[in-house]
Amino acid sequence: MNAKDVIIACDFGSADACLAFLDKFEGEERKPFLKIGMELYYAAGPDIVRELKRRGFKIFLDLKLHDIPNTVRKAMQV
């Protein structure tokens, strides 16, 4: 990661929603760095990380439980 990298928080409730959004980056030479949080990870599991890596994205997996209460609430609902 360098100072010019953009990090996109993928706070989606499903793999389909995340992948539909990220399809907009198809064909880009340089893809953004992605933060995968609890909500998406709990909804889609490790397969979403594998798929995003396969598509060439760099990943920051953010699964800490001591987080913003709204994030924890959404993750637990999933």
N, C-alpha and C positions, 0 to 999 in steps of 0.2 A: 504494500500500500504506500502511495506517496501523497504529498500534500494536495494534489489535484484530484484525487479519487473522490467520487461521489458515493455516499453510502445510502442505500434505500432501505427503509424499515419495511419489511414484508409482514405487516400485521393483518394478515388475511385469515379468515375462518375456515378456508378450505384450500386444498391444492389446486383445484380448478380455477378459483378466483385469482390465486397468485400467478399461476401459469398464464392465464389469459392476459393479465397485466404485463407480465414479463415478455410475452410474445411481441410486444411493441419494440423490443430491443433486438429482434431478429435481424441479422445481417449487419449489426453494428460491429465495427472493428474492435472497439474497446467497450466491454460491458461493465455496468456498475457493480460495486461491491454491495452485497446484500446482508442485511441483519435479519436472521430468522429467530423469531421469539417463541415464547411458550405457546401462544394460541395456535399458530400455524403448525408448530412441531407436534403438539398434542393432537391436532386434528389429522395430520397427514403422516406423522411418524418419520423415521429416518429415510424413507423412500424419497421424500421431497428434497432432502439434502443431496441425495445421490443424483436425482434428476437435474437439480440446479447445477451441480458440479459438472455433470455430463454436458450441459448446455454452455459451459464455459464461464459461469459466474464464480466469483470469489465469495466466500461465505464467512460471516461471523455468527456463530451459534450462541444465542443469548438465552440461557435457560435458568437464570437465577430465580429463586423463589422469593427473595426479599426484593420486591419491585414495586412499581406503581400499583396501588390497589386495583385500579380499573383493569390493568393488564392481567393481574392474577385472577380477578373475577371472570374475565372473558375466557381465560385459559381453562379455568375450572368448569365453565359452562360447556366447553367443547368436550 
